[in-house]
Amino acid sequence: MKSTVKTHCKMCNCRCGIIVTVEDGKIISFKGDPDCRKNDGKICVRGRAMLELQYDPDRLMFPEKKTPDGFQRISWDSAYSEIAEKLSDLKSRYGAESLAVYRGMSVYSWLVSVQLQRFMNLFGTPNYASNSALCVSSKVFSTKYSFGPGVSTCGDFRSSKCILLLGTNPAVTGMHRSLRVMRDINYARKNGAVLIVVDPKKTETAALADIHTTIRPGTDTAFILSMVHVIIKNGWYDKDFIDKHTTGFNELKKITEAYEPREVEKICWIPAEQIINIAEIFAKTKSACADRREGVIHHEHGMQTCRAVDILNTITGNIDVEGGVHLQTKMFSPVSPAFKRLTYPEMLTNTRPSVSADNKITRDVPSNLIRAILEEKPYPIKALIVIGSNPVLAWPNSSVVQEALKKLDLLVMLDLYRNDTATFSHYNLPVATFFEKVDFQSPEVAIPRILQYQPKLIEPAGEAKPDFQIIKELSGKLGFGEYFPESEDEILENMLGDWGLSIDELKSRNDGSGFEFEPRPVGYFRKNGFPDKNGKINLASEDLAKAGAISLPEYREPSESPVSDSETCKKYPLILISGNRLSASYLSASHNLPSLHDKVSENWVEMHSQTAAERDISDGEIVFVESLRGKIQIKAKLNDKVDPRVVMIPYGWGHSFGGSWQIANSTPGANVNILTDHNRIDKTSGMPAYKDSLCEVYNIDKTD
């Protein structure tokens, strides 16, 4: 029997619409959905490999347990019973907070988040961490303290006349979780928009820009505040909008007096004339939008950089207007009424501080979790459940991460594979792919915003189960199964009712392609007040000050830099940017898929030819890259589009731990996070400083 179903791809977080043909319980073909405006029928290189993932023979098919003789297959019932027994024992000896849970990018799901938070509240642990603290937390918290809770920001590039991009390459990354982003930017350019890109590399996006300027990693705050200084000094700000809709302008004006372009030039490598020129173009163009991603977020003060960008957009009147920055309701976030109603927060009676007790703004700090395991402060963390992630490769300072994992009494992994981290695990539980389970998608930061139901198309391979179901069944073994009566559809129906929708509408709307939904049209907040309690945009945030942070952004030199750490810089004079995205690589599992592996089989250190010549390094040679944390061996790739003072290494490689994937292990590459530092994090958002470590590169064969 053959059927054709509309659903969406989850090979990355863009979640493009696809049409899938199923015959006799097997997927035989797929194509892009032309009715889905996120991708208009197109599928990227990662999406074209989705059946390679689905039918990968290296997938984890059965539950397994570590024994002295290696991993052995066990039954689901035995796995649940043994894990529940160990968790109960640790809870009785150390308290419920001895358990921590980490949720990774590959299971970014509202349904799983509900199920997981319910499990944690009932068990009694507040110790939750997720990929958000490695991805977008700085931007999320900036939005909260600038505009108020419950919203996210998204640049309306298609309608803009001036687009300023900082530390992002949407031509490759699908910024804002939509493959449409680059098409929108190009549409705007064809209609006269100016594209300005600030990045230490002339990326694929920067190559299209009207203005591209390099910048010293970690100094974006100084650059943006200097723009604000120029705009205020010349009276190019939107006085009417500021008077009606903001607080703290006088304080902002005073603090930005120190950011004269001639002084900032010395900090960020951008000539003063360039700063002034960009500021004038941006301020005098209506409409305009400045936006940013990981390139400016992954720093010790990334949250304040995001605040500075919010301020730049605000004082020029580019908030809540066509072509500016849109504010979108975070319908399905942990702050939504439905999430709270469904997760029983009142059951979490444990009031002891979490592993991030030193952070008054977020508890979601994986780096602090590492320290809590090793130092047992403020209390012991003895058990960790990881869902859909590979911390050994993804978290900073991999050597310390491995040390922490080895110290745990219980590590449980839920994943498609026995990945690198799972080799340290006590139990590995196989999860279903996105074709094998029900889910629901609604990006919080995308234009257009598509709500779409994801039906189960085929049965899970082997004994794999949906992560939603695994959490439910483990909860039953722990004695609180009565709190998990619903199916996925029942939870969605409960949630959708808050928005006047039903599950049947979601399934049937636009014949399964999903539908565009945004309860707050552009201009709504200008008319009805912004989401903060005072109804205005906070240029200076009293709430941040009360939480122990600074109310207005200010530039602070990174703790490891050529300026702040001149002695280290003598030995490690280059600035390392880790984690730059590649089209054919998204999460470490993609390295095991034949078509993607053929395109990018391993990673490299990318460097300018001048930098290489000074070190007697040729293109393709194997070199050492070393930082204060450690040393890796990797191939050199010369590219004069990279600033000579900077080197770049893609992350997610280093498959040398004996995981289940054979193709990825054949060319393991190098783990860049051996070089990064888990102690260098943004103190407000918890995000690591992946983008500005000091390092040196040298030729192995020519080393004394």
RAUR-V696185 format. One record per backbone hydrogen bond with DSSP energy under -1.0 kcal/mol. NH is the residue of the N-H (numbers start at 1). CO is the residue of the C=O. E is the energy in kcal/mol with one decimal. If there is no record, write none. Layout:
[[NH	CO	E] [NH	CO	E]]
This chain:
[[3	22	-2.6] [5	20	-2.8] [7	18	-2.4] [9	16	-2.8] [18	7	-2.5] [19	31	-3.2] [20	5	-3.1] [21	29	-2.6] [22	3	-3.0] [23	26	-3.1] [24	1	-2.1] [26	23	-1.2] [28	21	-2.4] [29	21	-1.3] [31	19	-1.7] [33	17	-2.3] [36	33	-1.5] [39	36	-1.1] [40	36	-2.9] [41	33	-1.4] [42	39	-2.5] [48	44	-2.0] [49	46	-1.5] [50	47	-1.9] [53	49	-1.5] [54	50	-2.3] [55	51	-2.4] [56	53	-1.4] [59	56	-1.8] [60	416	-3.5] [64	428	-2.1] [65	72	-2.7] [66	426	-2.3] [67	70	-1.8] [70	67	-2.3] [72	65	-2.9] [74	63	-1.9] [79	75	-2.4] [80	76	-2.9] [81	77	-2.5] [82	78	-2.7] [83	79	-2.5] [84	80	-2.8] [85	81	-2.2] [86	82	-2.2] [87	83	-2.6] [88	84	-2.5] [89	85	-2.1] [90	86	-2.4] [91	87	-2.4] [92	88	-2.1] [93	89	-1.7] [94	90	-3.2] [95	91	-1.5] [98	95	-1.8] [99	96	-1.7] [100	383	-2.2] [101	127	-2.4] [102	385	-3.0] [103	129	-1.9] [104	387	-3.3] [106	388	-1.1] [107	104	-1.2] [108	105	-2.0] [109	107	-1.1] [113	109	-2.3] [114	110	-2.2] [115	111	-2.3] [116	112	-2.9] [117	113	-2.5] [118	114	-2.3] [119	115	-2.1] [120	116	-2.3] [121	117	-2.6] [122	118	-2.2] [123	119	-2.4] [124	120	-2.8] [125	120	-1.7] [128	126	-1.6] [129	101	-2.5] [131	103	-1.8] [133	130	-1.4] [134	131	-1.9] [136	132	-1.2] [137	132	-2.3] [140	136	-2.5] [141	137	-2.8] [142	138	-1.8] [143	139	-2.4] [144	140	-2.0] [145	141	-2.4] [146	142	-1.9] [147	143	-2.9] [148	143	-1.0] [148	144	-1.2] [152	328	-2.4] [154	326	-1.8] [156	324	-3.0] [157	155	-1.6] [160	157	-1.1] [161	287	-2.5] [163	194	-3.0] [164	289	-2.5] [165	196	-2.9] [166	291	-2.2] [167	198	-2.2] [172	169	-2.4] [173	169	-2.3] [174	170	-1.3] [177	174	-1.1] [178	174	-1.0] [181	178	-1.5] [184	180	-2.6] [185	181	-2.3] [186	182	-2.6] [187	183	-2.3] [188	184	-2.3] [189	185	-2.4] [190	186	-2.3] [191	187	-1.0] [192	189	-1.8] [193	188	-2.6] [194	161	-2.3] [196	163	-3.2] [197	211	-2.6] [198	165	-2.7] [199	213	-2.0] [202	641	-2.5] [203	201	-1.9] [207	203	-2.1] [208	205	-1.6] [209	206	-1.2] [210	195	-2.0] [211	195	-1.8] [213	197	-2.0] [216	268	-1.6] [219	216	-1.7] [223	219	-1.6] [224	220	-2.6] [225	221	-2.6] [226	222	-1.8] [227	223	-1.9] [228	224	-2.4] [229	225	-2.3] [230	226	-2.4] [231	227	-2.5] [232	228	-2.7] [233	229	-2.7] [234	230	-1.9] [235	232	-1.2] [236	231	-2.5] [238	315	-3.4] [239	237	-1.2] [242	238	-2.4] [243	239	-2.8] [244	240	-1.9] [245	241	-2.6] [246	242	-1.5] [247	537	-2.0] [252	248	-2.2] [253	249	-2.9] [254	250	-1.9] [255	251	-2.3] [256	252	-2.2] [259	256	-1.7] [263	260	-1.5] [264	260	-2.1] [265	261	-2.4] [267	264	-1.0] [268	264	-2.5] [269	265	-1.4] [275	271	-2.0] [276	272	-2.4] [277	273	-2.3] [278	274	-2.7] [279	275	-2.4] [280	276	-2.3] [281	277	-2.4] [282	278	-2.5] [283	279	-2.6] [284	280	-2.2] [289	162	-2.5] [291	164	-2.8] [293	166	-1.4] [295	167	-2.3] [296	293	-2.1] [297	293	-1.2] [298	294	-2.6] [299	297	-2.3] [302	299	-1.5] [305	301	-1.5] [306	302	-2.3] [307	303	-1.9] [308	304	-2.1] [309	305	-2.1] [310	306	-2.4] [311	307	-2.3] [312	308	-2.4] [313	309	-2.4] [314	310	-2.0] [315	311	-2.9] [316	312	-1.1] [317	314	-2.0] [318	313	-2.6] [320	325	-3.2] [324	321	-1.9] [325	318	-2.9] [326	154	-2.9] [328	152	-3.0] [330	150	-2.6] [331	329	-1.8] [333	330	-1.1] [336	333	-2.2] [340	336	-1.9] [341	337	-2.5] [342	338	-2.1] [343	339	-1.0] [347	344	-2.0] [348	345	-1.4] [349	347	-1.6] [357	354	-1.3] [359	356	-2.2] [365	363	-1.7] [369	365	-1.6] [370	366	-1.8] [371	367	-1.5] [372	368	-2.5] [373	369	-2.1] [374	370	-2.0] [375	371	-3.3] [376	372	-1.5] [382	98	-1.9] [383	98	-2.3] [384	410	-2.4] [385	100	-2.0] [386	412	-2.8] [387	102	-2.8] [388	414	-3.0] [393	390	-1.9] [394	390	-2.0] [395	391	-2.4] [398	673	-2.4] [401	397	-1.9] [402	398	-2.7] [403	399	-1.6] [404	400	-2.2] [405	401	-2.5] [406	402	-2.1] [409	382	-1.9] [410	382	-1.7] [412	384	-2.5] [413	427	-2.7] [414	386	-2.6] [415	429	-1.8] [419	417	-1.4] [424	421	-2.2] [425	422	-1.1] [426	411	-2.7] [427	411	-1.6] [428	64	-2.1] [429	413	-3.3] [431	415	-1.5] [432	465	-1.5] [436	433	-1.3] [439	454	-2.3] [441	452	-2.4] [451	515	-2.6] [452	441	-2.0] [454	439	-3.0] [457	435	-2.5] [458	435	-1.6] [463	61	-3.2] [464	461	-2.4] [465	430	-1.8] [470	466	-2.1] [471	467	-2.3] [472	468	-1.5] [473	469	-2.7] [474	470	-2.4] [475	471	-2.1] [476	472	-1.5] [477	473	-1.5] [478	474	-1.3] [479	476	-1.2] [480	475	-2.1] [483	480	-1.2] [484	481	-2.1] [491	487	-1.9] [492	488	-2.3] [493	489	-2.6] [494	490	-1.9] [495	491	-2.2] [496	492	-3.3] [497	493	-1.4] [498	495	-1.6] [499	496	-1.9] [500	497	-1.3] [501	496	-2.0] [506	502	-2.1] [507	503	-2.1] [508	504	-2.1] [509	505	-2.5] [511	508	-1.8] [512	509	-1.3] [513	510	-1.8] [514	509	-1.0] [515	451	-1.8] [517	449	-1.8] [524	521	-2.2] [527	523	-1.6] [528	524	-2.8] [529	525	-2.2] [530	535	-2.3] [532	147	-1.4] [535	532	-2.4] [537	245	-3.3] [538	146	-3.3] [539	247	-2.2] [541	551	-2.3] [545	541	-1.5] [546	542	-2.4] [547	543	-1.4] [548	545	-1.4] [549	544	-2.6] [565	561	-2.1] [569	565	-2.1] [570	566	-1.1] [572	568	-2.8] [574	695	-2.4] [575	645	-2.1] [576	693	-3.9] [577	647	-2.7] [578	690	-1.7] [579	649	-2.4] [585	582	-1.5] [590	587	-1.4] [591	588	-1.5] [592	589	-1.9] [593	590	-1.3] [597	593	-3.0] [598	594	-2.3] [600	596	-2.6] [605	635	-2.6] [606	648	-3.3] [607	637	-2.3] [612	608	-2.3] [613	609	-2.7] [614	610	-2.0] [615	612	-1.1] [616	613	-1.5] [617	612	-2.4] [620	636	-2.5] [621	618	-1.9] [623	634	-3.3] [624	698	-3.0] [625	632	-2.4] [626	696	-2.7] [627	630	-2.7] [632	625	-2.5] [634	623	-2.5] [636	621	-2.8] [637	605	-2.8] [639	607	-2.8] [642	639	-1.6] [643	200	-2.1] [646	643	-2.2] [647	575	-2.4] [648	606	-1.9] [649	577	-2.2] [654	668	-3.6] [655	668	-1.4] [656	654	-2.3] [660	418	-2.7] [665	661	-1.1] [674	671	-1.7] [675	672	-2.1] [681	679	-1.2] [682	687	-3.0] [686	682	-2.4] [689	680	-2.2] [690	688	-1.4] [691	298	-1.8] [693	576	-1.4] [695	574	-2.7] [696	626	-1.9] [698	624	-2.2] [700	622	-1.1] [703	700	-1.4]]
